[in-house]
Amino acid sequence: MSGAGKLARALAALYGAVATAALAAVAVLGDSTAATYAAGLTAFWWLPPALAVVPVAVATRAWGVLATVLAPAVAAGALLGPLVLPGRGGGPSDLRVATFNVSGTRGLEGLRLLVERWRPDVLLLQEVSPAARAQLDERYPRYPHRWYGATSPAADGSGDDGDAVWSTLPITSSRPVTGLPAGARPAHVVVLDARSAGGPAELPVLSLHLASPCIGCTSWGRANNPAGGTERAARVRVAEARRYAQLARELAAAGPVVLGGDVNSSDFNEPLRVLTGDGPDGGGLTDVHRAVGTRPQLTRGSNPGFARVDVVLTSGLEPVADAEGTAGGSTHAPVVADLRWER
């Protein structure tokens, strides 16, 4: 074997060993450390190379290399495999739901593009600042029914981080979510009358924004993040997910429910696993992207982003299709989900 070949084999083995160790750390430590949280969040970028190494290792009989990359390859297949399966979703839909973190006033152009291109029936919005709301109140008559939540109590007193629900369907009520951990953003269950769309008289929806991670932030940033630094924020985020999972099970017992928003976690992070899990502590929710998505949908950042953190989750509605919209200045891209009533 040439010197270049030996070097390539050594580098592949090193990659496999590091990736396997990272997977083990994520599995054992979850989101409890900044490193494992970031590793889970960015798994889309460091797992797929294992899929390319496996056939080369087999062809060259590099069994040691194969052993090191096998676990990352299996994990990458689980992450990306559903995106290439044929026959995912399709057909007519009854309801179009979009979620979008507008990042204050920065994402207003993205919101315009979202409404004009996709015309969602329901919009679940995050980070709607008072300045953004002032610019939006007289726009988009398509959404006569609007609800705005309380802003988060930032330590500097700015309080400019609130959620909203816009709807073509009547909003009949709202109630605050209780039992959230300290440092969590406030949230409400907003109830829509979906009969005009062929659905039930009560469709509960939630616009979610789980605790921000504050990765690498300064002491000033930690003080101004309601959930604190990265490790504390991770604990808050998991506790939020468990409370929302419990709430989702309760709501789903009565009929369809939709949750959507910026969950600041991806497929290999604990909060999203809790929300979609089927165990006693899981929410049992269907991740629309995992069900019918055909693209990576890396929504944090743009073209592409570095992680999928914006999701639409549902119970009692069948996923038909989903798409990623244009960020338009926001730090997030919107997600659009087409759904139909289960019959």
N, C-alpha and C positions, 0 to 999 in steps of 0.2 A: 504494500500500500504506500502511495506517495505521501510526502510530508503534508501536502494540502489535504489529502483525504483523511489522514490521522487528525489534523487540526479540526476539520469539519465534524468528524465523529466525536471528538472531545467536546466541542462546543455544543453539539446536539445533546450529548449526555449531560452536560452541565445545565443546559436549558431544562431538560426533563427532570433533573433532580431538584432544581429550584422551583419549577412549576408544581411538582408533586408535593414538595414541602409547603408551598403556599396554599395548595388545596387542603392539606392536612391542617394547617393553622386556621384557615377559614372555617373548616368543619368543627374544630375543637373550640376555638375562641370566639367564633361568630363575629359580631360587630363590636366586641368589647374593647378592642384596641384600634388606634388610628390606622395602623398598618393593615390589619386584617379587614377592617371596613373598606379601606381603599382598594385592597386586592379583590374583594368580592364585587365592589362597584365597577371595576375596570376589567373584569374577567373576559369580556368580549375581545380585548386586545391581546392578552397574553396566553389564552388557551388555544385559539385556532392554529397557531404554528405546529402544535403537536399532530394535527391531522395531516400535515404535509410531511412530517418526519416519519410517521409510521410506515407508509409504503416504501420509502427509501431505505429504512432500516431493515425491512423484510427482504427487499431486493438485494441488499448487500450483506445479508446475514449478520447484521450488527445486533445480535440478540441483547447485549447489555444495554445498548441505546434504546431498543424497543421496550425493555423493562422499565426504563426511567420515564418514558413518554406515554406509557399505556394509560395510566390514570388520567392525566390531562387530556388525552385524546378522547377517552370515554366522556369526560365532563364536557369537552367542546362539542362532541356529538349530541349530547343531551341539550346543550344550549342552542345550537344552531340547526340541528336536525329537523325540528318541526317546521322551520321556515321554508324548507324545500319539499315538504310532503305535498303531493297533489290532492286536489279535491277539498281544500280547506275553505269552508264558508261558501259564500255565494248565494244568489237568489234574492228575492225581494226582502226589503226591510220595513219595519214599522216606525222606528225611532232612530234618530241620529244624535248622538251625544258627543260633545267635544270637551276636552279639558285643556287649559292653557294657563301657565304661569306668565303673566304679562310683564313681570319685573317692573312694577310701577308704570311710569309713562314711557319707558323704553320700548315696550312691546305693543304700543297702540297701532302701529302700522301692521304688525303681524295679526292683531285682532281684526283689523279691517280686511286683510286678505283672507283670513279664516272665514269671516262671515260672508264675504262676497263669493268666494269659491265654493265653500262647502255647505253653507246655509244650515248649520245645525239646528235641531229643534230645542236642544238644551245645551247651555254653556256653563261649565263649571270652571270658575276663574280663581286664580290665586295671585297674591301680592297686588291687589287693587288698592293703590295708595289714594289718599284723599285728593291729591292733585290729578291722578288718573280719572277718578270718579267724576270730578268736576268737568273734565273734558268729554266724558262719555254720557252724562245724564241726558243730553238732548240728541244723542245719535242712536242709530240702529232701531228704528221703529218696529222692526221685525220682532223685537223682544219687549212686549208691553209689560211682562211680568218679571220683576227684578227683586232680588233679595241681596242685601249686603250685611256681612257679618262684622262683628267687633274687630278692631285692629289689635294686633299683638302689642303687649306692653314692653316695648323696647326700653332698655335701661337708660338710654339718653332722652327718653320722653317723646321721641318722634312718633311712635305708634302708627307706622305707615304700612302695615303688612296685614291686609284683610282679605277674606275670601268673598266670593259672590256667586250667585246662581242667576242666570238669565234664562228665560224660557218663553217659548211660544204657547206653552200649556199653562193654565192658571195655577198660581201658587196658592194653596189653601191654608197652609200653616207652616210653622217652624218651631223647633224647640232646641235648646242647647244640649250638647252632649256633655253629660256629667261623668265623673270618675276618671278624667284624664290626669296624667302625672303633672307635677309641677314643672314648669318650663314649656309645656305644650301650648301650641296655638289654640285659641278657642275654635270650636266647630259647632255646626248646627245640622240637625236633620231637617231638610226642607221637603215638604210634601207637595207633589204636583197632582193635579187632576188629569189623568191621561186618557180619559174616555174618548175625547175627540180624535186620539191617535189609535183607537181600538184597544186601549189598555184598561187598567182598573181605575177606580175613582181615587185611589191613593197610591202614588208611586213615590216612595221616599228616595231622595238623592242626597249625597254628601259631597261637598267640595273639600278635599283633604289637602293639608300641607304639613307633613310631618317635620319634626325638628331638623333644622339645618345643621350640617356636620361641622362647620367651622374648621375645616382641615387647614393646618398651618397658619391659623390666624394669630394675631397678636393678642397681648393681654387686654388691649382695648376692645378688640373684636370679640374675645370671649366674654367680656363684661357686657357687651351690647348684643350678644346672642342670648335670647331668653333661655335657651337650653344649655348654655355654657360651652365648654370646650368639646373637642371631638369625642372623647371617651364618654363623658357625661351625656352628651347629646345622643350618642348611640344607645345608651340605656333608656333615655327618654323616648327615643323613636321606637324601640322594641315594646316599651310599655304602652305607647300610643297604639301600635299595631294590635296588641292583644286586646285593648279596650274596643277598638273598632271591629276586630274580629268577633268579639262577643256581641256587639251591637248588630253586626251584619247578620249573625245567626238569628237573633231575636226578630229583626225586621223581615228576614227571609221566611220565617215561619208563617207570616201573614200574607206574603205575596212578593212580587218582584222588587228588587232594590238595585240601585246603581251608585257606586262610589267612584270618584275619579279625582286625580290631582297629582301633585308633586310629592311623591313618597320618599324622596331622597334615599332610595335604595333600589337595587336591581335584583336580578334573578338569584344571585348567590349571596344576597344579604338577608338577614333574618326577618326584617319587617314584612317584606313582600311574601316570603315563605309562610309567615304566620297568617297573613290575610287570605292566601289562597289554599292553605292547608286543610286537610280533611279530618285531622285528629280532633280530640276533645277541645283543644285550645285554638284550633284553626277557624278561619272565617268561612271556609268552603266556597269562596268566591271564585268565579272564572275570570282569568286574566284574558281580556279580549285579544290582545296581541299574541299571547301564547297559543290561543285557540285558532286564530285565522290569519295572523300576520305572516307576511312573506318577505319582509325587509328587517334589517337589524333594529331600526327605530331608536337610534341613539339621540335622545331628546335633550340631554344636558349639553348646551353648546349647540353649534350648528355646522352642517356641511363637512364632515359629520360631527356630531357631538362625541363626548367621551364615555357616556353611559346612558342607559335607558332608565330614567327615574320618573317619568310621567306616564300614568297608566289609567285605563278605564277598566273597572272591575264590576262584575254583575252577578246576580243570582236571579233566576226566574225569567231571564231573557236570553235568547239564543244569539251568540255572535255570528254576524254575517260577513263583515269586512272591517278592516281598520286601515288608517293611513296616517302619515306624519305630515303636518302642515309646515308653513314657513315661519321661522322665528320672528323675522321683521324687526330686529333690534332687541328682542327679549333674550335673556340668557337660556331660555328653554324653547323648544319647538312644541307646537300644539299636537295633540293626538285626537283623531276623529274616529269614532266607532259607530258602525251601523248594526242595529240590533232588531230582533223581532220577538214578539211575544211567544212564549212556549205554549204549544197547543197539544 
